[in-house]
Amino acid sequence: MQTIGIGELQKNMGILTHLTEALTIVDKRKNKEVAVVYPIHNRDDDNIVEKLADSLRAKAKKRGIVIEDLDKAKEEAMMEAMKEKYGFSD
């Protein structure tokens, strides 16, 4: 595992793009570990964020939480809150 200071990383962010092994980022003034960065081995695959979003979306659908139109869901939630607060009815 390689160790690098925060200042070195700020000067050369390219270090992260060519990462082949785990990297420990250290604050040299406080002599304290700040982070550990691991490389993504499957760079040719889809974006890891999209994979995570898809898996969480699938879990939400299993639980019955499905929001197709976010703007419509926000509007409905606001109307429901207004009804509770002010006693309006449909």
VENRA-V704986 format. One record per residue. N is the residue number from 1. RES is the residue in three letters. SS is DSSP state (a for helix, b for strand, c for the rest). Layout:
n->(N N)
res->(RES RES)
ss->(SS SS)
This chain:
n->(1 2 3 4 5 6 7 8 9 10 11 12 13 14 15 16 17 18 19 20 21 22 23 24 25 26 27 28 29 30 31 32 33 34 35 36 37 38 39 40 41 42 43 44 45 46 47 48 49 50 51 52 53 54 55 56 57 58 59 60 61 62 63 64 65 66 67 68 69 70 71 72 73 74 75 76 77 78 79 80 81 82 83 84 85 86 87 88 89 90)
res->(MET GLN THR ILE GLY ILE GLY GLU LEU GLN LYS ASN MET GLY ILE LEU THR HIS LEU THR GLU ALA LEU THR ILE VAL ASP LYS ARG LYS ASN LYS GLU VAL ALA VAL VAL TYR PRO ILE HIS ASN ARG ASP ASP ASP ASN ILE VAL GLU LYS LEU ALA ASP SER LEU ARG ALA LYS ALA LYS LYS ARG GLY ILE VAL ILE GLU ASP LEU ASP LYS ALA LYS GLU GLU ALA MET MET GLU ALA MET LYS GLU LYS TYR GLY PHE SER ASP)
ss->(c b b b b a a a a a a c c a a a a c c c c c b b b b b c c c c b b b b b b c c c c c c c c c c a a a a a a a a a a a a a a a c c c c c c c a a a a a a a a a a a a a a a a a c c c c)
